[in-house]
Amino acid sequence: MDAVEAGETFRVTRNGIEVTEVRPISCGCKLSAQELVERHHQLTKIDYAAMSAEADEFFDGIEV
């Protein structure tokens, strides 16, 4: 628990398959509006047209 408290994350497995992870909970810190805007600007931009075309190509001919 000391390692988790220090920031480490541990994955728990059963028969070699990951089933959960133990990690620190978020600090519950409130971010200012300016901090949220700054984080938003750092996010990867999504090309929705390219993503849609890729999905169409991938799922072409697959009946749902």
Residue pairs with C-beta under 8 A, 6 or more apart in sequence:
3 10
4 10
4 22
4 23
4 24
5 24
7 24
8 23
8 24
9 21
9 22
9 23
9 24
10 21
10 22
10 23
11 18
11 20
11 21
12 18
12 19
12 20
12 21
12 22
13 19
31 39
